[in-house]
Each structure stands twice: as C-alpha cells, then as structure tokens.
Amino acid sequence: MKGFNEKTCPRCGATKMKRWEELTGEERFLVERLPPSKDFSLAERKRHCFCPRCWFEEIDQTPQTV
C-alpha cells in the first residue's frame, strides 16, 4: 500500500504528492498563497500534501490520537 505522500495526484496524475517538508522554499511560498489557505491554519496545512504540478491540496483524513 502506498504511503500518504506517495499517492498520485487525483487531479492531474502527477507521480508524487509532496508533504510540507518536501516542498522547496519557493513552493511553500506559493502554497501559502493558494485559496485554501483561508480555510486552514498554516499548522493544519503542514499536514496536507500538495501536487507540485497543479497545486491540488489533499487533506490528510487520518484520525489523530490525542
């Protein structure tokens, strides 16, 4: 089974979605300015994956243990 960050993009079919820590400084700059940035805090968005080709943002739906 593929890991969360190894999924292909459901929108454009890019071969790998990137986690926040895998993004370059320029990519992070762009991600911070995408429209979904208004719906989630930056801390929340750092748990999402992003497509570096079309900038699709996938939200991690994995339950978090408290």
KOLGU-651775 format. One record per residue: residue number from 1; y, x, z of N, C-alpha, C in turn. Coordinates in Angstrom, 3 decimals, padded with zeros to 6 digits. Example, Ala and Ser with C-alpha at 12.3 -4.5 7.8 and 13.67 -1.06 7.14 Angstrom:
BEGIN
<node><k>1</k><n_c2>-005.690</n_c2><n_c1>013.190</n_c1><n_c3>007.800</n_c3><ca_c2>-004.500</ca_c2><ca_c1>012.300</ca_c1><ca_c3>007.800</ca_c3><c_c2>-003.300</c_c2><c_c1>013.200</c_c1><c_c3>007.800</c_c3></node>
<node><k>2</k><n_c2>-002.250</n_c2><n_c1>012.850</n_c1><n_c3>007.080</n_c3><ca_c2>-001.060</ca_c2><ca_c1>013.670</ca_c1><ca_c3>007.140</ca_c3><c_c2>000.030</c_c2><c_c1>012.900</c_c1><c_c3>007.870</c_c3></node>
//
This chain:
BEGIN
<node><k>1</k><n_c2>-001.182</n_c2><n_c1>000.839</n_c1><n_c3>000.000</n_c3><ca_c2>000.000</ca_c2><ca_c1>000.000</ca_c1><ca_c3>000.000</ca_c3><c_c2>001.246</c_c2><c_c1>000.884</c_c1><c_c3>000.000</c_c3></node>
<node><k>2</k><n_c2>002.231</n_c2><n_c1>000.522</n_c1><n_c3>-000.783</n_c3><ca_c2>003.444</ca_c2><ca_c1>001.323</ca_c1><ca_c3>-000.856</ca_c3><c_c2>004.305</c_c2><c_c1>001.092</c_c1><c_c3>000.371</c_c3></node>
<node><k>3</k><n_c2>005.018</n_c2><n_c1>002.141</n_c1><n_c3>000.797</n_c3><ca_c2>005.970</ca_c2><ca_c1>002.025</ca_c1><ca_c3>001.882</ca_c3><c_c2>007.209</c_c2><c_c1>001.290</c_c1><c_c3>001.402</c_c3></node>
<node><k>4</k><n_c2>008.048</n_c2><n_c1>000.895</n_c1><n_c3>002.337</n_c3><ca_c2>009.247</ca_c2><ca_c1>000.122</ca_c1><ca_c3>002.016</ca_c3><c_c2>010.118</c_c2><c_c1>000.834</c_c1><c_c3>001.003</c_c3></node>
<node><k>5</k><n_c2>010.322</n_c2><n_c1>002.130</n_c1><n_c3>001.171</n_c3><ca_c2>011.215</ca_c2><ca_c1>002.858</ca_c1><ca_c3>000.273</ca_c3><c_c2>010.544</c_c2><c_c1>003.275</c_c1><c_c3>-001.032</c_c3></node>
<node><k>6</k><n_c2>009.255</n_c2><n_c1>002.985</n_c1><n_c3>-001.217</n_c3><ca_c2>008.551</ca_c2><ca_c1>003.360</ca_c1><ca_c3>-002.429</ca_c3><c_c2>008.427</c_c2><c_c1>002.185</c_c1><c_c3>-003.396</c_c3></node>
<node><k>7</k><n_c2>009.001</n_c2><n_c1>001.059</n_c1><n_c3>-003.074</n_c3><ca_c2>008.945</ca_c2><ca_c1>-000.108</ca_c1><ca_c3>-003.940</ca_c3><c_c2>009.804</c_c2><c_c1>000.102</c_c1><c_c3>-005.176</c_c3></node>
<node><k>8</k><n_c2>009.395</n_c2><n_c1>-000.557</n_c1><n_c3>-006.249</n_c3><ca_c2>010.238</ca_c2><ca_c1>-000.557</ca_c1><ca_c3>-007.437</ca_c3><c_c2>011.297</c_c2><c_c1>-001.645</c_c1><c_c3>-007.273</c_c3></node>
<node><k>9</k><n_c2>012.393</n_c2><n_c1>-001.477</n_c1><n_c3>-007.934</n_c3><ca_c2>013.490</ca_c2><ca_c1>-002.440</ca_c1><ca_c3>-007.844</ca_c3><c_c2>013.072</c_c2><c_c1>-003.753</c_c1><c_c3>-008.504</c_c3></node>
<node><k>10</k><n_c2>013.188</n_c2><n_c1>-004.879</n_c1><n_c3>-007.790</n_c3><ca_c2>012.815</ca_c2><ca_c1>-006.171</ca_c1><ca_c3>-008.387</ca_c3><c_c2>013.791</c_c2><c_c1>-006.628</c_c1><c_c3>-009.470</c_c3></node>
<node><k>11</k><n_c2>014.982</n_c2><n_c1>-006.065</n_c1><n_c3>-009.489</n_c3><ca_c2>015.984</ca_c2><ca_c1>-006.478</ca_c1><ca_c3>-010.471</ca_c3><c_c2>015.865</c_c2><c_c1>-005.689</c_c1><c_c3>-011.777</c_c3></node>
<node><k>12</k><n_c2>015.816</n_c2><n_c1>-004.354</n_c1><n_c3>-011.692</n_c3><ca_c2>015.844</ca_c2><ca_c1>-003.548</ca_c1><ca_c3>-012.923</ca_c3><c_c2>014.568</c_c2><c_c1>-002.744</c_c1><c_c3>-013.169</c_c3></node>
<node><k>13</k><n_c2>013.662</n_c2><n_c1>-002.687</n_c1><n_c3>-012.191</n_c3><ca_c2>012.405</ca_c2><ca_c1>-001.972</ca_c1><ca_c3>-012.372</ca_c3><c_c2>012.481</c_c2><c_c1>-000.473</c_c1><c_c3>-012.153</c_c3></node>
<node><k>14</k><n_c2>013.593</n_c2><n_c1>000.018</n_c1><n_c3>-011.580</n_c3><ca_c2>013.703</ca_c2><ca_c1>001.455</ca_c1><ca_c3>-011.282</ca_c3><c_c2>012.507</c_c2><c_c1>001.866</c_c1><c_c3>-010.435</c_c3></node>
<node><k>15</k><n_c2>012.092</n_c2><n_c1>003.085</n_c1><n_c3>-010.582</n_c3><ca_c2>010.845</ca_c2><ca_c1>003.527</ca_c1><ca_c3>-009.964</ca_c3><c_c2>010.895</c_c2><c_c1>003.704</c_c1><c_c3>-008.452</c_c3></node>
<node><k>16</k><n_c2>012.078</n_c2><n_c1>003.844</n_c1><n_c3>-007.859</n_c3><ca_c2>012.122</ca_c2><ca_c1>004.046</ca_c1><ca_c3>-006.410</ca_c3><c_c2>013.421</c_c2><c_c1>003.521</c_c1><c_c3>-005.816</c_c3></node>
<node><k>17</k><n_c2>013.274</n_c2><n_c1>002.727</n_c1><n_c3>-004.768</n_c3><ca_c2>014.415</ca_c2><ca_c1>002.291</ca_c1><ca_c3>-003.981</ca_c3><c_c2>014.698</c_c2><c_c1>003.418</c_c1><c_c3>-002.983</c_c3></node>
<node><k>18</k><n_c2>015.965</n_c2><n_c1>003.599</n_c1><n_c3>-002.608</n_c3><ca_c2>016.327</ca_c2><ca_c1>004.663</ca_c1><ca_c3>-001.672</ca_c3><c_c2>016.766</c_c2><c_c1>004.086</c_c1><c_c3>-000.334</c_c3></node>
<node><k>19</k><n_c2>016.312</n_c2><n_c1>004.728</n_c1><n_c3>000.741</n_c3><ca_c2>016.806</ca_c2><ca_c1>004.382</ca_c1><ca_c3>002.073</ca_c3><c_c2>018.150</c_c2><c_c1>005.063</c_c1><c_c3>002.260</c_c3></node>
<node><k>20</k><n_c2>018.901</n_c2><n_c1>004.633</n_c1><n_c3>003.273</n_c3><ca_c2>020.247</ca_c2><ca_c1>005.152</ca_c1><ca_c3>003.525</ca_c3><c_c2>020.253</c_c2><c_c1>006.677</c_c1><c_c3>003.586</c_c3></node>
<node><k>21</k><n_c2>019.312</n_c2><n_c1>007.257</n_c1><n_c3>004.311</n_c3><ca_c2>019.313</ca_c2><ca_c1>008.716</ca_c1><ca_c3>004.490</ca_c3><c_c2>018.962</c_c2><c_c1>009.469</c_c1><c_c3>003.214</c_c3></node>
<node><k>22</k><n_c2>018.437</n_c2><n_c1>008.779</n_c1><n_c3>002.205</n_c3><ca_c2>018.115</ca_c2><ca_c1>009.411</ca_c1><ca_c3>000.930</ca_c3><c_c2>019.290</c_c2><c_c1>009.375</c_c1><c_c3>-000.057</c_c3></node>
<node><k>23</k><n_c2>020.297</n_c2><n_c1>008.567</n_c1><n_c3>000.230</n_c3><ca_c2>021.451</ca_c2><ca_c1>008.455</ca_c1><ca_c3>-000.658</ca_c3><c_c2>022.343</c_c2><c_c1>009.689</c_c1><c_c3>-000.558</c_c3></node>
<node><k>24</k><n_c2>022.948</n_c2><n_c1>010.061</n_c1><n_c3>-001.675</n_c3><ca_c2>023.928</ca_c2><ca_c1>011.154</ca_c1><ca_c3>-001.655</ca_c3><c_c2>025.231</c_c2><c_c1>010.628</c_c1><c_c3>-001.056</c_c3></node>
<node><k>25</k><n_c2>026.162</n_c2><n_c1>011.498</n_c1><n_c3>-000.780</n_c3><ca_c2>027.455</ca_c2><ca_c1>011.088</ca_c1><ca_c3>-000.252</ca_c3><c_c2>028.175</c_c2><c_c1>010.126</c_c1><c_c3>-001.185</c_c3></node>
<node><k>26</k><n_c2>028.118</n_c2><n_c1>010.387</n_c1><n_c3>-002.489</n_c3><ca_c2>028.752</ca_c2><ca_c1>009.501</ca_c1><ca_c3>-003.472</ca_c3><c_c2>028.076</c_c2><c_c1>008.136</c_c1><c_c3>-003.512</c_c3></node>
<node><k>27</k><n_c2>026.739</n_c2><n_c1>008.128</n_c1><n_c3>-003.428</n_c3><ca_c2>026.007</ca_c2><ca_c1>006.857</ca_c1><ca_c3>-003.422</ca_c3><c_c2>026.345</c_c2><c_c1>006.039</c_c1><c_c3>-002.180</c_c3></node>
<node><k>28</k><n_c2>026.438</n_c2><n_c1>006.691</n_c1><n_c3>-001.039</n_c3><ca_c2>026.816</ca_c2><ca_c1>005.983</ca_c1><ca_c3>000.196</ca_c3><c_c2>028.209</c_c2><c_c1>005.390</c_c1><c_c3>000.075</c_c3></node>
<node><k>29</k><n_c2>029.129</n_c2><n_c1>006.133</n_c1><n_c3>-000.521</n_c3><ca_c2>030.488</ca_c2><ca_c1>005.652</ca_c1><ca_c3>-000.737</ca_c3><c_c2>030.463</c_c2><c_c1>004.351</c_c1><c_c3>-001.536</c_c3></node>
<node><k>30</k><n_c2>029.671</n_c2><n_c1>004.316</n_c1><n_c3>-002.608</n_c3><ca_c2>029.556</ca_c2><ca_c1>003.117</ca_c1><ca_c3>-003.433</ca_c3><c_c2>028.899</c_c2><c_c1>001.973</c_c1><c_c3>-002.673</c_c3></node>
<node><k>31</k><n_c2>027.818</n_c2><n_c1>002.253</n_c1><n_c3>-001.960</n_c3><ca_c2>027.102</ca_c2><ca_c1>001.221</ca_c1><ca_c3>-001.213</ca_c3><c_c2>028.007</c_c2><c_c1>000.567</c_c1><c_c3>-000.170</c_c3></node>
<node><k>32</k><n_c2>028.843</n_c2><n_c1>001.349</n_c1><n_c3>000.472</n_c3><ca_c2>029.738</ca_c2><ca_c1>000.803</ca_c1><ca_c3>001.490</ca_c3><c_c2>030.743</c_c2><c_c1>-000.176</c_c1><c_c3>000.901</c_c3></node>
<node><k>33</k><n_c2>030.950</n_c2><n_c1>-000.136</n_c1><n_c3>-000.403</n_c3><ca_c2>031.941</ca_c2><ca_c1>-000.994</ca_c1><ca_c3>-001.048</ca_c3><c_c2>031.336</c_c2><c_c1>-002.148</c_c1><c_c3>-001.844</c_c3></node>
<node><k>34</k><n_c2>030.018</n_c2><n_c1>-002.277</n_c1><n_c3>-001.825</n_c3><ca_c2>029.361</ca_c2><ca_c1>-003.379</ca_c1><ca_c3>-002.517</ca_c3><c_c2>029.624</c_c2><c_c1>-004.696</c_c1><c_c3>-001.798</c_c3></node>
<node><k>35</k><n_c2>029.611</n_c2><n_c1>-005.822</n_c1><n_c3>-002.518</n_c3><ca_c2>029.880</ca_c2><ca_c1>-007.125</ca_c1><ca_c3>-001.889</ca_c3><c_c2>029.056</c_c2><c_c1>-007.448</c_c1><c_c3>-000.635</c_c3></node>
<node><k>36</k><n_c2>027.749</n_c2><n_c1>-007.127</n_c1><n_c3>-000.550</n_c3><ca_c2>027.009</ca_c2><ca_c1>-007.459</ca_c1><ca_c3>000.681</ca_c3><c_c2>027.535</c_c2><c_c1>-006.748</c_c1><c_c3>001.927</c_c3></node>
<node><k>37</k><n_c2>028.413</n_c2><n_c1>-005.759</n_c1><n_c3>001.744</n_c3><ca_c2>028.938</ca_c2><ca_c1>-005.030</ca_c1><ca_c3>002.903</ca_c3><c_c2>029.714</c_c2><c_c1>-005.941</c_c1><c_c3>003.835</c_c3></node>
<node><k>38</k><n_c2>030.164</n_c2><n_c1>-007.086</n_c1><n_c3>003.337</n_c3><ca_c2>030.885</ca_c2><ca_c1>-008.040</ca_c1><ca_c3>004.178</ca_c3><c_c2>029.934</c_c2><c_c1>-008.879</c_c1><c_c3>005.032</c_c3></node>
<node><k>39</k><n_c2>028.675</n_c2><n_c1>-008.984</n_c1><n_c3>004.611</n_c3><ca_c2>027.699</ca_c2><ca_c1>-009.820</ca_c1><ca_c3>005.297</ca_c3><c_c2>026.934</c_c2><c_c1>-009.095</c_c1><c_c3>006.399</c_c3></node>
<node><k>40</k><n_c2>026.915</n_c2><n_c1>-007.765</n_c1><n_c3>006.351</n_c3><ca_c2>026.146</ca_c2><ca_c1>-006.973</ca_c1><ca_c3>007.308</ca_c3><c_c2>026.998</c_c2><c_c1>-005.828</c_c1><c_c3>007.841</c_c3></node>
<node><k>41</k><n_c2>026.762</n_c2><n_c1>-005.459</n_c1><n_c3>009.082</n_c3><ca_c2>027.444</ca_c2><ca_c1>-004.283</ca_c1><ca_c3>009.634</ca_c3><c_c2>026.862</c_c2><c_c1>-003.035</c_c1><c_c3>008.969</c_c3></node>
<node><k>42</k><n_c2>027.575</n_c2><n_c1>-001.935</n_c1><n_c3>009.062</n_c3><ca_c2>027.080</ca_c2><ca_c1>-000.684</ca_c1><ca_c3>008.485</ca_c3><c_c2>025.767</c_c2><c_c1>-000.269</c_c1><c_c3>009.150</c_c3></node>
<node><k>43</k><n_c2>025.668</n_c2><n_c1>-000.467</n_c1><n_c3>010.459</n_c3><ca_c2>024.426</ca_c2><ca_c1>-000.123</ca_c1><ca_c3>011.172</ca_c3><c_c2>023.248</c_c2><c_c1>-000.931</c_c1><c_c3>010.628</c_c3></node>
<node><k>44</k><n_c2>023.469</n_c2><n_c1>-002.208</n_c1><n_c3>010.350</n_c3><ca_c2>022.415</ca_c2><ca_c1>-003.062</ca_c1><ca_c3>009.788</ca_c3><c_c2>022.054</c_c2><c_c1>-002.612</c_c1><c_c3>008.379</c_c3></node>
<node><k>45</k><n_c2>023.051</n_c2><n_c1>-002.296</n_c1><n_c3>007.572</n_c3><ca_c2>022.806</ca_c2><ca_c1>-001.906</ca_c1><ca_c3>006.182</ca_c3><c_c2>022.065</c_c2><c_c1>-000.582</c_c1><c_c3>006.083</c_c3></node>
<node><k>46</k><n_c2>022.150</n_c2><n_c1>000.252</n_c1><n_c3>007.086</n_c3><ca_c2>021.425</ca_c2><ca_c1>001.524</ca_c1><ca_c3>007.067</ca_c3><c_c2>019.922</c_c2><c_c1>001.309</c_c1><c_c3>007.145</c_c3></node>
<node><k>47</k><n_c2>019.485</n_c2><n_c1>000.084</n_c1><n_c3>007.455</n_c3><ca_c2>018.052</ca_c2><ca_c1>-000.247</ca_c1><ca_c3>007.479</ca_c3><c_c2>017.590</c_c2><c_c1>-000.856</c_c1><c_c3>006.162</c_c3></node>
<node><k>48</k><n_c2>018.505</n_c2><n_c1>-001.036</n_c1><n_c3>005.226</n_c3><ca_c2>018.178</ca_c2><ca_c1>-001.614</ca_c1><ca_c3>003.929</ca_c3><c_c2>017.815</c_c2><c_c1>-000.514</c_c1><c_c3>002.939</c_c3></node>
<node><k>49</k><n_c2>017.271</n_c2><n_c1>-000.922</n_c1><n_c3>001.795</n_c3><ca_c2>017.001</ca_c2><ca_c1>000.008</ca_c1><ca_c3>000.698</ca_c3><c_c2>017.873</c_c2><c_c1>-000.381</c_c1><c_c3>-000.484</c_c3></node>
<node><k>50</k><n_c2>018.216</n_c2><n_c1>000.610</n_c1><n_c3>-001.288</n_c3><ca_c2>019.144</ca_c2><ca_c1>000.408</ca_c1><ca_c3>-002.398</ca_c3><c_c2>018.572</c_c2><c_c1>000.990</c_c1><c_c3>-003.679</c_c3></node>
<node><k>51</k><n_c2>018.864</n_c2><n_c1>000.317</n_c1><n_c3>-004.781</n_c3><ca_c2>018.467</ca_c2><ca_c1>000.830</ca_c1><ca_c3>-006.082</ca_c3><c_c2>019.621</c_c2><c_c1>001.670</c_c1><c_c3>-006.618</c_c3></node>
<node><k>52</k><n_c2>019.396</n_c2><n_c1>002.943</n_c1><n_c3>-006.901</n_c3><ca_c2>020.471</ca_c2><ca_c1>003.799</ca_c1><ca_c3>-007.405</ca_c3><c_c2>020.834</c_c2><c_c1>003.524</c_c1><c_c3>-008.869</c_c3></node>
<node><k>53</k><n_c2>020.082</n_c2><n_c1>002.657</n_c1><n_c3>-009.538</n_c3><ca_c2>020.402</ca_c2><ca_c1>002.336</ca_c1><ca_c3>-010.928</ca_c3><c_c2>021.289</c_c2><c_c1>001.092</c_c1><c_c3>-011.025</c_c3></node>
<node><k>54</k><n_c2>020.902</n_c2><n_c1>-000.014</n_c1><n_c3>-010.356</n_c3><ca_c2>021.657</ca_c2><ca_c1>-001.271</ca_c1><ca_c3>-010.489</ca_c3><c_c2>022.322</c_c2><c_c1>-001.692</c_c1><c_c3>-009.171</c_c3></node>
<node><k>55</k><n_c2>022.097</n_c2><n_c1>-000.946</n_c1><n_c3>-008.097</n_c3><ca_c2>022.678</ca_c2><ca_c1>-001.175</ca_c1><ca_c3>-006.761</ca_c3><c_c2>022.197</c_c2><c_c1>-002.457</c_c1><c_c3>-006.100</c_c3></node>
<node><k>56</k><n_c2>020.988</n_c2><n_c1>-002.916</n_c1><n_c3>-006.470</n_c3><ca_c2>020.353</ca_c2><ca_c1>-004.016</ca_c1><ca_c3>-005.757</ca_c3><c_c2>020.113</c_c2><c_c1>-003.562</c_c1><c_c3>-004.327</c_c3></node>
<node><k>57</k><n_c2>020.361</n_c2><n_c1>-004.438</n_c1><n_c3>-003.377</n_c3><ca_c2>020.161</ca_c2><ca_c1>-004.113</ca_c1><ca_c3>-001.960</ca_c3><c_c2>019.029</c_c2><c_c1>-004.967</c_c1><c_c3>-001.418</c_c3></node>
<node><k>58</k><n_c2>017.975</n_c2><n_c1>-004.314</n_c1><n_c3>-000.939</n_c3><ca_c2>016.843</ca_c2><ca_c1>-005.015</ca_c1><ca_c3>-000.372</ca_c3><c_c2>016.906</c_c2><c_c1>-004.935</c_c1><c_c3>001.140</c_c3></node>
<node><k>59</k><n_c2>016.792</n_c2><n_c1>-006.097</n_c1><n_c3>001.767</n_c3><ca_c2>016.886</ca_c2><ca_c1>-006.190</ca_c1><ca_c3>003.220</ca_c3><c_c2>015.501</c_c2><c_c1>-006.056</c_c1><c_c3>003.819</c_c3></node>
<node><k>60</k><n_c2>015.366</n_c2><n_c1>-005.165</n_c1><n_c3>004.787</n_c3><ca_c2>014.091</ca_c2><ca_c1>-004.969</ca_c1><ca_c3>005.474</ca_c3><c_c2>013.813</c_c2><c_c1>-006.183</c_c1><c_c3>006.335</c_c3></node>
<node><k>61</k><n_c2>012.737</n_c2><n_c1>-006.901</n_c1><n_c3>006.027</n_c3><ca_c2>012.365</ca_c2><ca_c1>-008.096</ca_c1><ca_c3>006.777</ca_c3><c_c2>011.308</c_c2><c_c1>-007.801</c_c1><c_c3>007.841</c_c3></node>
<node><k>62</k><n_c2>011.033</n_c2><n_c1>-006.511</n_c1><n_c3>008.094</n_c3><ca_c2>010.051</ca_c2><ca_c1>-006.139</ca_c1><ca_c3>009.094</ca_c3><c_c2>010.561</c_c2><c_c1>-006.501</c_c1><c_c3>010.475</c_c3></node>
<node><k>63</k><n_c2>009.779</n_c2><n_c1>-007.236</n_c1><n_c3>011.276</n_c3><ca_c2>010.235</ca_c2><ca_c1>-007.592</ca_c1><ca_c3>012.614</ca_c3><c_c2>010.488</c_c2><c_c1>-006.345</c_c1><c_c3>013.466</c_c3></node>
<node><k>64</k><n_c2>011.560</n_c2><n_c1>-006.361</n_c1><n_c3>014.222</n_c3><ca_c2>011.923</ca_c2><ca_c1>-005.255</ca_c1><ca_c3>015.106</ca_c3><c_c2>011.449</c_c2><c_c1>-005.582</c_c1><c_c3>016.523</c_c3></node>
<node><k>65</k><n_c2>010.779</n_c2><n_c1>-004.649</n_c1><n_c3>017.160</n_c3><ca_c2>010.358</ca_c2><ca_c1>-004.863</ca_c1><ca_c3>018.544</ca_c3><c_c2>011.495</c_c2><c_c1>-004.451</c_c1><c_c3>019.470</c_c3></node>
<node><k>66</k><n_c2>011.681</n_c2><n_c1>-005.225</n_c1><n_c3>020.493</n_c3><ca_c2>012.781</ca_c2><ca_c1>-004.968</ca_c1><ca_c3>021.426</ca_c3><c_c2>012.275</c_c2><c_c1>-004.321</c_c1><c_c3>022.680</c_c3></node>
//
